[in-house]
Amino acid sequence: MKSRREILSNILRDKRFSKFKKDVYEAVYDIPRGEVRSYKWIAQKLGRPKAYRAVGNALNKNRYPGIIPCHRVIRQDGSIGGYSKGVYFKKRLLKAEGLDLV
């Protein structure tokens, strides 16, 4: 059975993904369970501090939420932000990880 990191490596080999999207997915993959980061934090980590909307757009197209935990990315102001499966589901996932965001 492959590890989650091996599965991520296979996902990131997809030639349809831009380097930016691959970098976003890798950064989000590294967010520990039970923690969140902002779209802006991800953009800054990638050396593109003004690209926080592009980060959100890349995550909106995430077809692998079980591997790339985009539910752990929230807005800079601490609000929940969007989620492809709905905000209610995002809140439930975060709560299951021990976070209770309003």
Secondary structure in CASP SS format (residue, H / E / C, confidence):
PFRMAT SS
TARGET T0000
AUTHOR 0000-0000-0000
METHOD secondary structure of the structure
MODEL  1
M C 1.00
K C 1.00
S C 1.00
R H 1.00
R H 1.00
E H 1.00
I H 1.00
L H 1.00
S H 1.00
N H 1.00
I H 1.00
L H 1.00
R C 1.00
D C 1.00
K C 1.00
R C 1.00
F C 1.00
S C 1.00
K H 1.00
F H 1.00
K H 1.00
K H 1.00
D H 1.00
V H 1.00
Y H 1.00
E H 1.00
A H 1.00
V H 1.00
Y H 1.00
D C 1.00
I C 1.00
P C 1.00
R C 1.00
G C 1.00
E C 1.00
V C 1.00
R E 1.00
S E 1.00
Y H 1.00
K H 1.00
W H 1.00
I H 1.00
A H 1.00
Q H 1.00
K H 1.00
L C 1.00
G C 1.00
R C 1.00
P C 1.00
K C 1.00
A C 1.00
Y H 1.00
R H 1.00
A H 1.00
V H 1.00
G H 1.00
N H 1.00
A H 1.00
L H 1.00
N H 1.00
K C 1.00
N C 1.00
R C 1.00
Y C 1.00
P C 1.00
G C 1.00
I C 1.00
I C 1.00
P C 1.00
C H 1.00
H H 1.00
R H 1.00
V E 1.00
I E 1.00
R C 1.00
Q C 1.00
D C 1.00
G C 1.00
S C 1.00
I C 1.00
G C 1.00
G C 1.00
Y C 1.00
S C 1.00
K C 1.00
G C 1.00
V H 1.00
Y H 1.00
F H 1.00
K H 1.00
K H 1.00
R H 1.00
L H 1.00
L H 1.00
K H 1.00
A H 1.00
E C 1.00
G C 1.00
L C 1.00
D C 1.00
L C 1.00
V C 1.00
END
